[in-house]
Amino acid sequence: MKYPLLFSPIKINNVISRNRIVATPVGDYFEEKALGGAGIVVCGHTLVEPGRSSFSSADEPYAFHKYEVEHTQSKIRRAHQAGAKASIEVFHA
């Protein structure tokens, strides 16, 4: 195997991932990527400042709206249940 450590666990500070596969934040397949075996899944383009930027879309996570926080927490919970760790890509204008 060319990358013998790819499927072995990795510890980053106090977090242990089941493998070294990181699913990039493309699309809304957060749970599916975790179920597919990714060790870390990234919830992408999360807005972290009040007011949306002019080029954001309505389906992007928004850290200042209660529903969006709950929705994102639900996605993270499902990823954890599937055995993956979760990360958030922070976005600000």
N, C-alpha and C positions, 0 to 999 in steps of 0.2 A: 504494500500500500504506500502510495506517495506521501500521504499525510497521516502518519500513524497515530497522532494525538487528537485528530479531528473529533472522534467520537468518545474521547475520554473526558471525565469531569475536569472543570477548571475552577479554581478559587480566586476571586477578585475581591480583595479586602475580606469582608466577612460573608460574602455571597458566594455560594457554590452553584454553578450551572452544571446541568447533567452532561453537557457536551460543549463544544466550541462553535456551534453553528448559531449565527445570529441572523434572524429573519429581519430584513430591512423594512422600513415603514412604507410599503407600497400597497395601496388599496386598503380595504377594511376586512382583511382576512386574519385578524389577530388570533382568534381562537383556533382557526384551521391550521395556521402555521405552528402553533404550540402542539396541537394534536398530531401534526405531521412529523414531529420530532425535534423541532428547533429548541435549542437550550435557552435562548434568549429571544424574545420578540419585542419589537419596538413599535409603540403607538406613535405615529408620526404627526408632525406639524401641529403640535398643541399650542394654541395661542395662550400667552400668559400675561397679557396686559388688557386693561379695560378698553372696550370698544374694538370692534373687528377692523382689520386693515382692509383697504379697498379691494385687494385681490384675493381675499380668503373666500372659501366656499362654505355653504351652509352646513355641510356634513363634517367639517373639521372639528376636532375636540376643542373646547373653549373653557379654560380653567376658571373663569369668573362667573359661570352660569351654573346654578345648582343642579339642573337636570344633566348638563354635560359632565359635571364632576361625577355624579352618580352613574351615568352611562359609562364613563371611562373606568371607574372603579369596578363596575360589573365586568367589563372586558378583561381587566387585569385579574380579577378573581377567577374567571374562566380559564385564563392562561395558566394561572397557578394550579388550578385543579387538573389541568392537562400535563403538569409537570415542568412547565417552563418558568423562567424568571421574566419579569416585565421591565421595560425601560420606556421612557418618554422622550421624544424629540421635542425640545423646547423651541418655540418660534416667537419672535417679537419683531416689530417693525422698527 
